Amino acid sequence: MYLLNILLILFPIVTILGADWGYEKHNGPNTWGGLCKNGKKQSPVDIVTKDLQKSCFTKLWVINYNMRGNVVVENNGHGVEVSGFEKWNPLNRPFMARGGLPDQYGLTQFHFHWSTSLNGSEHTVNGKHYDAEVHFVHVKKGYTFEQAKKIPAGIAVLAVFLKLGNGNAMANLETTLLQVAKKGAKVNIQNFQIGFKFSQQLPQLVSDFYRYEGSLTTPECNENVIWTILPDTYQFTLRQLNLLRAIQGPIPGKPLGSNVRPTQLLNGRKVIVHSCK
């Protein structure tokens, strides 16, 4: 009986923080528990440019984003994730360093956020959404993602805004997105290059960026993330956006629709802009 009572107490927590969280009304961001509900350093946030605090870091190193290796593209029911970078030759693995970061951070995966409207970014600037947002998730050197979630400043995310236009930021994933429309679908890609149509637009040394301390934007919403957000937007096509919008969630045949968490309170945190002027 005692064990049953414990299970009854834990079940709602597992439901919200486990596989059942999502973006529908019954399991969306307003229902997420734990740190997602009670944390004080949550993400995403609205970047208010008049309130930015200037700081002169060294330039941010964004290295090896033009290298090639094998990746897995998966529909995990919450979006599309491209992973496998930790298995690359260490000399070729994309990473970030300097720019105010306390260590070197290796890329572990990247994923997309979008919506059925043109409010698909999670972060906003002066209250304005962009059409979509990409999160390049990096972990501190020497740690796995699961380990990095448990240590201070264990994760560093590079966020990039996407804007509709004539650019081909996602051209190298168009065919694959068709193949992973259903939840659970996976595709292995050999000799994949992030920079082929997208990351070559990211200079090796990035001088313009926003920075703040926050969290993962999905459960368990761990508050040990250093966020770096590029103010410049990168163009992708309406076809590419529609391919994202066709990605199905947990219900077979039903598009996910939106995987955007609303902006969270800063609670006294400062958003820094890199400026040496």
C-alpha positions in Angstrom: 0.0 0.0 0.0 2.9 2.3 0.8 4.5 1.6 -2.6 1.1 2.3 -4.3 0.8 5.7 -2.6 4.3 6.6 -3.7 3.5 5.6 -7.3 0.3 7.7 -7.2 2.3 10.7 -6.1 5.1 10.3 -8.7 2.8 9.5 -11.6 1.7 13.1 -12.4 5.3 14.2 -12.2 6.5 11.5 -14.6 3.6 12.3 -16.9 4.4 16.0 -17.2 8.2 15.7 -17.3 8.4 12.4 -19.1 7.2 11.2 -22.6 3.8 12.8 -22.3 4.7 16.5 -22.3 4.0 18.4 -25.5 2.5 21.5 -26.9 -1.3 20.7 -26.9 -3.6 22.4 -24.4 -3.7 19.3 -22.1 0.1 18.8 -22.0 1.6 22.1 -23.2 4.0 24.6 -21.5 1.3 25.8 -19.0 1.1 22.3 -17.6 4.8 21.5 -17.3 5.9 21.0 -13.7 9.2 21.0 -11.8 11.7 23.7 -12.7 9.6 24.5 -15.8 7.0 25.9 -13.4 9.1 27.0 -10.4 12.5 27.9 -11.9 13.8 31.5 -11.8 16.2 31.2 -14.8 13.9 29.9 -17.5 14.1 30.2 -21.2 13.2 31.6 -23.7 13.1 35.3 -23.0 12.2 38.5 -24.7 15.4 40.5 -25.6 14.6 44.2 -24.9 17.3 46.1 -26.7 17.1 49.3 -24.6 17.8 47.2 -21.5 20.8 45.4 -22.8 24.0 45.4 -20.8 27.1 46.0 -22.8 30.2 43.8 -22.3 33.4 43.4 -24.3 34.2 39.7 -24.6 36.7 38.2 -27.0 35.0 37.2 -30.2 33.0 33.9 -30.1 34.7 31.0 -31.9 32.3 28.9 -33.9 34.6 26.2 -35.3 34.2 23.2 -37.6 30.7 24.0 -38.8 31.9 23.3 -42.3 33.2 19.8 -41.5 31.5 16.6 -42.6 30.4 13.4 -40.7 27.5 11.0 -40.1 24.3 12.2 -38.3 20.9 10.9 -37.4 17.8 13.0 -38.2 14.8 12.0 -36.0 11.2 13.1 -35.4 11.0 12.7 -31.6 7.4 13.7 -31.4 8.3 17.2 -30.2 10.2 18.3 -33.3 13.1 17.4 -35.6 16.5 16.8 -34.2 19.9 16.2 -35.9 22.3 14.4 -33.7 25.4 12.2 -33.6 28.1 14.9 -33.6 29.8 13.5 -30.5 30.7 10.4 -32.6 32.6 12.5 -35.1 36.4 12.5 -35.2 37.3 14.9 -32.4 39.3 17.0 -34.8 36.2 17.6 -36.9 33.5 18.0 -34.3 31.9 21.4 -34.4 32.4 23.4 -31.2 32.2 26.9 -29.6 34.7 28.6 -27.4 35.8 32.0 -26.0 33.3 34.8 -26.4 32.8 34.8 -22.6 32.2 31.1 -22.4 34.0 29.4 -19.5 35.1 26.4 -21.5 35.0 24.7 -24.9 31.6 23.3 -25.9 31.1 20.5 -28.4 28.0 20.3 -30.6 25.8 17.4 -29.7 22.6 18.1 -31.6 20.5 20.8 -33.3 16.8 21.2 -33.7 14.1 23.5 -34.9 11.2 25.5 -33.5 8.3 26.7 -35.6 4.6 27.5 -35.6 1.6 27.5 -37.9 1.8 31.3 -37.8 4.9 33.4 -38.5 5.6 33.5 -34.7 7.8 30.4 -34.8 10.8 31.6 -32.8 11.0 30.9 -29.1 13.1 34.0 -28.2 11.7 37.4 -29.2 13.4 40.8 -29.7 11.4 43.7 -28.4 8.4 41.5 -28.4 8.8 40.4 -32.0 8.9 36.7 -33.1 10.8 35.5 -36.1 9.5 32.8 -38.5 11.5 30.0 -36.9 14.5 29.3 -34.7 17.3 26.8 -34.7 19.0 25.7 -31.5 22.6 24.3 -31.7 23.0 22.5 -28.5 26.6 22.2 -27.2 28.0 20.4 -24.1 31.0 21.3 -22.0 34.1 19.5 -23.2 34.5 16.0 -21.7 30.8 15.6 -20.8 27.9 13.8 -22.4 24.6 15.6 -22.7 23.1 13.7 -19.7 26.1 14.6 -17.6 26.2 18.2 -18.8 22.6 18.7 -17.7 23.6 18.2 -14.1 26.6 20.6 -13.8 26.7 24.4 -13.7 27.2 25.9 -17.1 27.2 22.5 -18.6 25.3 23.4 -21.8 25.8 26.2 -24.3 23.2 26.8 -26.9 23.6 28.9 -30.0 20.3 30.2 -31.2 19.7 31.4 -34.8 16.6 33.1 -36.1 15.2 32.1 -39.5 13.2 34.5 -41.7 11.3 33.7 -44.9 13.1 34.7 -48.0 15.1 33.3 -50.9 17.9 31.8 -48.9 18.4 28.1 -48.5 19.3 27.7 -44.9 17.8 24.2 -44.7 18.3 23.0 -48.3 20.5 20.1 -47.2 17.6 18.7 -45.1 14.6 19.1 -47.4 14.5 15.5 -48.7 15.1 14.1 -45.2 12.3 16.2 -43.6 9.9 14.4 -46.0 11.2 11.1 -44.7 10.8 11.9 -41.0 7.3 13.3 -41.1 6.0 10.6 -38.7 6.9 10.4 -35.1 9.7 8.0 -34.4 11.0 8.1 -38.0 14.8 8.2 -38.3 17.2 8.7 -41.2 20.9 8.2 -41.1 22.9 10.7 -43.3 26.5 10.0 -44.2 29.0 12.8 -44.9 26.6 15.5 -43.6 27.7 19.1 -43.6 25.9 21.7 -41.6 27.6 24.5 -43.4 26.7 23.5 -46.9 23.8 25.9 -47.2 23.5 27.3 -43.7 26.4 27.5 -41.3 28.9 28.8 -43.8 27.0 32.1 -43.2 28.2 31.9 -39.6 31.7 33.4 -39.5 34.5 31.6 -37.7 34.7 34.5 -35.3 31.3 35.9 -34.3 31.4 39.5 -33.0 27.7 40.3 -32.6 25.6 38.3 -30.2 23.3 38.4 -27.2 24.1 36.4 -24.1 22.2 35.4 -20.9 22.0 32.5 -18.4 18.9 30.4 -18.8 17.5 26.9 -19.2 16.5 24.3 -21.7 13.2 25.3 -23.3 11.7 21.8 -22.9 11.2 19.6 -19.8 13.1 19.1 -17.5 14.0 22.8 -18.2 17.4 22.4 -16.5 18.8 25.8 -15.5 22.4 25.4 -16.5 22.4 26.8 -20.0 24.5 29.6 -21.4 22.5 31.2 -24.3 24.2 32.9 -27.2 21.7 34.4 -29.7 22.7 35.9 -33.0 20.9 39.2 -33.9 21.2 38.6 -37.6 18.5 36.4 -39.3 19.1 33.7 -41.9 16.7 33.1 -44.8 14.9 29.9 -45.6 12.1 29.3 -48.1 8.4 28.8 -47.6 8.8 25.3 -48.9 11.2 24.6 -46.1 8.9 26.1 -43.5 6.0 24.0 -44.8 8.1 20.9 -44.5 8.6 21.7 -40.8 4.9 22.4 -40.5 4.1 18.9 -41.9 6.1 17.2 -39.1 3.7 15.1 -37.1 3.5 14.9 -33.4 2.3 12.1 -31.1 -1.1 11.7 -33.0 -0.6 9.8 -36.3 -1.5 12.0 -39.3 -1.8 15.2 -37.2 1.0 17.8 -37.7 2.7 19.0 -34.6 1.6 22.6 -35.4 3.8 24.5 -33.0 6.6 23.6 -30.7 7.2 27.1 -29.2 7.4 27.7 -25.5 6.3 31.2 -24.5 8.9 33.7 -23.2 9.6 33.6 -19.5 10.3 36.3 -16.9 13.9 37.4 -16.5 13.6 37.6 -12.7 16.4 40.1 -12.5 18.7 38.5 -15.0 20.6 40.7 -17.5 20.8 40.1 -21.2 24.3 41.1 -22.4 25.2 42.3 -25.8 28.7 41.8 -27.0 30.1 45.3 -27.7 33.7 46.6 -27.6 32.8 50.1 -29.0 
